Every structure is written in C-alpha cells, then in structure tokens.
C-alpha cells in the first residue's frame, strides 16, 4: 500500500498498486486509441497523404491528452 501524502495529519488515504495500474492503463487507452484510430482511418480508409495522416494523428493525440488530464484529476480524488 502506498500513502498519497505523508504530511496529511488525520487524513490517511491509502491506494493500492493495482488501482494505480488500472487507472494508468485506463488513461493510456484514452490517449492512445483515438490517435491510432484516426491514423488508420486517414491512411487506409480516406487514402490521404502521409503528412496529413501524421498531422491528424498528432492533433488527435493532443486533444486526447487534454481529456485524459481532466479525467486523471477526477480519478485522483
């Protein structure tokens, strides 16, 4: 078991390593899957240029990271 904050007086919240692993895996899926789907969609379905495909994947990645940041704040409460 890991303590979240060693300086908190009576508020001893503990979190297990499996919960950290599950939350980390969930956030990784939220970040990675949309970028992979958009890259495959643009390259194989729409048959676009490689530069456009990479640009769409990177833009999708940054948007997904923004959502994952908001979700990670909610998961840490």
N, C-alpha and C positions, 0 to 999 in steps of 0.2 A: 504494500500500500504506500502511496505517496501522499505527502501533505502538500496542499496547494500553497499555503502561506505559513511559514514558520513563525512569523511575528504576530499573527492574529491571536488574541487572548483566549476568549472562550469559544470562538467560532472555529472549531477544529473540523473542517471539511476534509474528507479523505476521498481519493479517487483511485480506482484500481488501474493497473496497467492494461487490462483488457478493454476497459472503457476508453482509455486514451487511444489504443489501437483501433477500436471500432470507429471512434469519431474521426481519427486521421484518415482511415480508409474511406469513410463516407465523404469527407472533404476532397480527397484525391479524386474520387469518382465524379464529384460535382465539377471539378476543374477540368479533368481530362476528357471525359466523354463528349461534351459538346464540341470541343475543338477537334476531336477525332472524327466525329460525325460530319461536321461542316467541311473538313478537309476532304473526306471521302466523297461527300455529296458534290462538292465543287469540282473535284478532279475526275471522278468516274461517271457521274450522272450528267452534270452540266458540260463536261468536256472543256473546261476553261483553261486559260493559260496558267503556267506554273506559278508565276508571280502573283496572279490574282488568287490562286488557291492558297498560297502561303500567307498572303495578306489577310484573307478571310479567316484562316485558322488562327492567326495571331490576334486579330481583333476579337474573335470569339473567345480565345484564351483569356484575354484581359477582362472581358465582360464577366466570364465565369469566375475569375479570381475575385472580382468585386462582390459577386453574390456569395462566394464562399467565405469572404471576410465577414459579411453580415451574418451568415449562418454560424460561423465559428464564435462570434460574440454571443449568440443565443445559446449555443451548446456549452459554453463555459460557465453559464450562470447556474 
